[in-house]
């Protein structure tokens, strides 16, 4: 909950409706409030809270569980209340259904017709729009007091909106299936519904989804560029759910293609990321998607947008999930300083910060930034040789201990440190010349199973 939502919860629990039996849920809230907002104090235990709520009673786990259960039900009710207050259309639609169930026909018809008028003014005609319109029209048409004899136009609208709804749902499911095929080689076929051309041509969301599905099958770069341009222009007319689905498909497609041909797709993917940031499509429930944050940093650095990327790392740090914000930011800065050649700053971060909770491969990459930065600095400072060897040994031990790595991956990392040691040995023995570098380069070119191969080829040119 936000701070204001949490504070308002006290007034909600304090309602006589909830406290008609006793006021212990309120006391529980007030006890927990002392530990807000982080709720991570060492003494935040059931026993401590129990003593605050029941100061004269010996701890009883069953009594505590019952109190927690009752209070959680009140909180659940509060969350529904908040959601109900935030969704005015949904609240009125549910109210019309309540009136219908209670046979208050006049209010049912009034609410249903007014809601249909409100929908006519909606710009973003997405899945929810067509579902709400279809369900309201259907209820009106089939109501016992409805004049069906003279309701042909209403029936036509009901069918039209229903077809739009199922058409969008199918296109969204097809998009997910096509994504799965690209990522996991899933083989699933969905039979076509067969919509009329009128529906397809009038439904902007459906047109985009169909084009995206075509893109995922054909992998045409010109179609990709065309969809991106149209998407940016028409974004405000697309529904929230569809725009997010379309955007994520554009992003994921770009990531896959950039992995195969970065020179061609990298700048296009960078544009996609900028659209996502400008439209808040990368911000879900107030937080930026962690993988997208890191990918934006990598893509920005690889296309040379150093100033923009440095600004992004700082400006969007506060939108990362709180538990991983600090390590993700520092990992991103390591990436930034390493690519921009500021290797002393890489060492400053990696020597003073212990990376945790960011995933095995990111932790390994952070360690590799330190080793590779030491190697770059070794070229002008031979005194770093022993330190580099020590870090290579520590790196090897970490790789050996890491159970999540398969044997093939461990061998790739071991080849990385082995070659780095050989190159470092050549440097301190004054053998780092054109011929030696050429020999190392041939060794790397022959072995495609060496980690950080592209980096080796870059520094050996």
Secondary structure by P-SEA (a helix, b strand, c coil): ccaaaaaaaaaaaaccccccccaaaaaaaaaaaaaccccccccccaaaaaaaacccccccaaaaaaaaaaaaaaaaaaaaaaaaaacaaaaaaaaaaaaaaacaaaaaaaaaaaaaaaaaacccccaaaaaaaaaaaaaaaacccccccccaaaaaaaaaaaaaaaaaaaaaaaaaaaaaaaccbbbbbbbbccccaaaaaacaaaaaaaaaaaaaaaccaaaaaaaaaaaaaacccccaaaaaaaaaaaaaaaaaaaaacccccaaaaaaaaaaaaaaccccccccccaaaaaaaaaaaaaacaaaaaaaaaaaaccccccccaaaaaaaaaaaaaaaacaaaaaaaaaaccccccccaaaaaaaaaaaaaaaaaaccccccaaaaaaaaaaaaaaaaaacccccaaaaaaaaaaaaaaaaaaaaaaaccccaaaaaaaaaaaaacccccaaaaaaaaac
